[in-house]
Amino acid sequence: MKNSGISKISGGILVDVSKKDSLFWGEGWMWDDDGAVTSPFMSALNINGNYVTVTVSPDPNGGKPVVTTSPNTKFFNIQNDATTGAGASNLKVWRDYLGRTNTIFVKGNLNSTTQSQVYYLNVYRPELYMAELVKEKLVNSGVKVVKSTGIIYPDYDYKKLYEFKHAYKNLISQLNKKSDNLYAEMMLLALGGKSREKNISFADGKKYIDSVIVWAGKKPGDYRISDGSGVSRYSTVSADLLVALISKLYYGNSELFNIFYNSLPIAGVDGTLASRMKNGVCDNNVRAKTGTLSGVSALTGYVKGKSGDMLAFSILMQNFIGSAAKARAFQDKICELITLYN
């Protein structure tokens, strides 16, 4: 903006969300997951994972704890009614998800000897979050902005100053290694963008998923795909389908397979498998994508067996109670048995 000779913006920072439809959550997403970064509000414009980091630190003088956000922004309304005291810490921090606002409440007590507490909260209306961050960035860079932020009207006339694009192969590692739900949903939106430019819906992207299912030799009507990330409890797939998909990728296209294979978490090394299957036959061998919901745990991917062959596997577990640690331990043992198969 500064290189374009702009020093003052008489209007506000207006953002265009016409790329996507107005549905900010997927079908079957649970209302009580609101607040969690794993259930981000979706938009045509997304920034910083559509969440905010809130840090609460004890006040050395015994007053209210110090509350900061990262990024440091005026977008959030902080209601700090907490105390710093000698008693036990019972701090509670949440966003006003019932009122659908970006007010952040801080209540309870933080012991004066306690370390800073860090919380991660999803953000409502991420497009306005982005607009405010852009505005603050411009102001801090010396560009005066007169009016507030907002949404542009359809067919708004504008002049393009700059454009930047990502290659899919540069994004899939973040999606798979970190199991990033927002990335997955936006990938589906990008697929839908192959057939239309505005008001892209889940259905626009899903037809390409159906085409991949057909490519793998299966019938889309035998399964139900309700979102792009697997957050929905309405989706129904099978281990047979997942193995068919990743096997077809292995045999069908070496370039795409290498991109996909290298994007998967590596057991004992990185991503969501960094702390699993260490110091055994699976360490630095199993490459697989995790999947987690309450009472659900899954692992699908590849491993090089004792025979030297590349083996594809899919383990789907559900309807258990308590921690997923026990389910993951079973998965790790199954992977070990598969690896030792000769």
N, C-alpha and C positions, 0 to 999 in steps of 0.2 A: 504494500500500500504506500509506504513512504517512498519507495523507488519510483512509484507512479506519480509522485508529486502531490500526493494528497496529505494535507495537514489538518483539515477540518471536515467533519461529516455533519451536515446540517440535520439530516434525518437520523434515525437510530440504526442499529444493526438488525437487519431483517433477514430471516433464514427461510429457505425454501424446503418444504417437506413434502412436496407433491410427488416425489419419486415413489413413496410407499403409501399404502392404504392407512387408515386411521387406527387399525387394531394394534394396540401396544403390547399385548401378550398373546401367546399361542393358545390354541384350543386345548382345554383340559389343564391349563396351568392353575395351580391351587392358590386361592386368595390368601391363605395364611403363610405363603412363601414370600409375600410382599415385605420388603425391607432387606431381603437377602441379595447379595451380589450375583448369586446363581440364577436369580429371576429378574434380569434387568428389564426395565421398560425399553421398548424398541421404537425406533424412529428412523426416518430417512437420514437423520444426522445423529451421530453417536460420537462420544468423546470420553477418553479416560475410562473405558469400560462401562460408562454410564453409572459409575458409583463414586462415592467420596470417602476419603479416609478421615476419620475423626479421632483426634488424640486428646485425651483428658489427663492433665498433670496436676499433682497436688500443689496447692498454694503454700509456699514456705511460711507465710504469715498467718495461716489458718483461715483464710477467707474462702471464697468460692474457688473450686478448681479452675485451672486455666484450660479453656477449650479452643483448639485450633483445628482447621480443616486443611487438607491437602487435596487439590490445590487451594491456596489461600484466595478466597473469593467472597464477595458480598452476596452471592446468590442465595445462601442459606440463612434462615432466621434461627439463631441459636437461643433457646430458652434454657438458661442455666440456673437451676434451682438446687444444685448439689452443694455439699459442704466438704471441707477438708477438716478432718478431726482425728482423734486418737482411737476412736472405735473401729470396729471391723468394717471393711470395705463392702458395700452392697450397691455399687454404682449400677445404674441402668441408663442406657443410651439408645434412643430409637428415633426413626423418622416418623412423622405424622402420616402413617399409611392409611389410617381410617378416614382422615379428612382429605387425603390425596393432595397434600401440600409438601413443601420442602422445609418445613419447620423441623428442627432437630431438638429433641428434649433430652436434657441431662438431669437426672435426679439421683438421690441417694447420697451416701457418704463415701469418700475416698480417704483411706488412711494416709496420714501425712508422711509415713515412711515407705509408702507403696510406690513402685515405679509407674511411669506413665502407662495408661491403658489405651489400646488402639482398637477402633471399631471400623467396620466397613459397611456402608449403607448404600442401597441402590438409590437412584435419583429419579424423581418424577419429572416428566417433560424434559428429556435430555436435549432436545433441540434448543430449548430456551437456556439450558445449562451451557451449551456450546456458545450460543449467542452472547451470553454474559461474559464468558471467558474470553471470547474474541474482543468484545468491547473493552474489557479491562486490560487486555494485552495491548490494544491500540492506544489507550489512554496512557499506559505506562511507557509506551514508546514515543509519546509526544504528539499523537494524533488526537485532536479534540473531537469528542462525540457529544452532540447536543441532546438528542432525544434518547429514549429508552429502547429496549430490544423488542422484537415482535416477529410475527409470521407474515410473509409476503402474500399478496393476493395471487390467484391464478393468472397466468399470462403476464406477470409483472415484467416490465421492460428493463433489461439490465445489460451491462457490457462486461464481458469476461476479461478479467485481468490475469488470471493464473489458473492453471489446472495441473493436478498431479494424480497419477494413477499407479495402483499396485498390481503386480503380477500375482496371479493366484498362487503360484508355487512359493511365493515369498510370504504368504499368509497362512498356509495350511499347517505349518509347524506350530504356530501359536494356537491354532484351533485344537490340534490333536494333543500336543505335549501338555498344554495347560488345561485341556478339556474346557475350552472357553465357549460357553453357551451363546453369548452375544455374537461371537465370530461365526458360529454355526448358523445362526438365524440370518445373519447378514449375507453369508454365502448363498443361502437359499434365495434371498432377495435378489442377489446378483444374477443367479440363474434365471429367475423370473424376468429379469431385465433383458434377457436375450430375445423375448417375444413382445415386450411392450416397454415404453419409456416412463409412463406415469401411473400412479395409483397401483403399483405392483402389489399383488396379494400372495398369500401362502400358496394358493392354488396354482398361481403362475409358475412358481418354483417346483411344486410337487410333481408336475407333469414330467419334469426332467428326471426326478427320482424314479418315477414309474418307468421311464425309458431305460434307466440303468438296470432296474429289476428285470425287465424284459431281456436286456443285453446279457444278463447273467443266467438266462434260461428259466426264469420264474414268472409267475402271473401276479401282477400288481393287486388284483382283486382278492388274492389270498391273504393280504396283509393290510394293516391300517397304519398309515403314517400321518400323524396329526401336527407335527411341528418339525423344525429343522435341527433341534438340539437334543431331543429326548427328554425334555423337562415334563412334557405332557404324559399323563398316565393313561391316555386314550390310545397311544400307539401300541400296536401288537406286531411283532416280528418273530422270527424263529432263528435258532442257531444255524439251521440248515441254510436259510437265506443269506445270513451274514458270511458263512463259509463259502457259499457259492459266489458271492460278490467279490470277496478278496482273492479267491482262487482264480476267477475270471480275470481280475486285474493282473495277477501274477503271470498268467499265460497269454493274456491278450494284448498288452501294451507295455513294453519294457521301460519306456521313458516315463509314462504315468506311474507305473509300479514303483520305480525308484523314487519319484517325488513323494508318493504316499508312504512308502516303507521308511524313508528317512525322516518323515514327519512324526512317526509314532514314538511314544515314550519307550525308553529302553530300560529294561529291568535293572535295578541297582545303579542306574546312571543318571537319568534325568526325567523331567516331567512328572506325571502322576505315578510313575513307577520307580521314582528315584530311591525310595526307601524300602522297596519290596524285592524279594528274591536275591538278596545280596549273598555273596560268597558261596555260591553253589553253581550247579550246571546251567541255571537259567540266567545268572548274572551276565550282563552285557550280551545276552543272546535273545531272550524273548523281547519282541517288539509288538506292543499291543495297545489298543484303545480301551480305557476304562469307561464304565457307565454306572452312575450312582443315583438312586433315589432312596427315600425312606423305605426300608424293607426290600430294596432291589440292589443287586450288585452284579456287574457283568464285565467280562474281559474278552476281547476278540482281537486276534492278530496272528503273528507268525513266530515260529521258532525253528532253528536248525537242529534236527535230531541227531542222535548218535550215529545214525546211518549216513549222515551227510546230506540228507534230503531236507528241503524246506517244507515245513508242515504248517498248514492253516488250522486254526481252532477257534471255537466260540463257546464260551461258558456263560450261561444266563442263570442267575439265581434270584428267586423272589419269594415273597411271603414269609420272610423271617422277621423276628423281633429283636430289638436291641441293636448293638453296634454292628457295623458291617465288617469289623475286623475278623470275626470268625469265618464269614463267607470268603473274604479275601485270602485267608490262610488256606482254605480248601482249594481255591483257585491256584494259589502258588504251588500247592502240592500236586495238583493235576498237571500244571505246566511242567513240573519236574518229571513226572511219569511220562509225559509226551516226549520230552527232550531225550529221555533215556531209551525210548522205543527204538529198536533196531530191526 
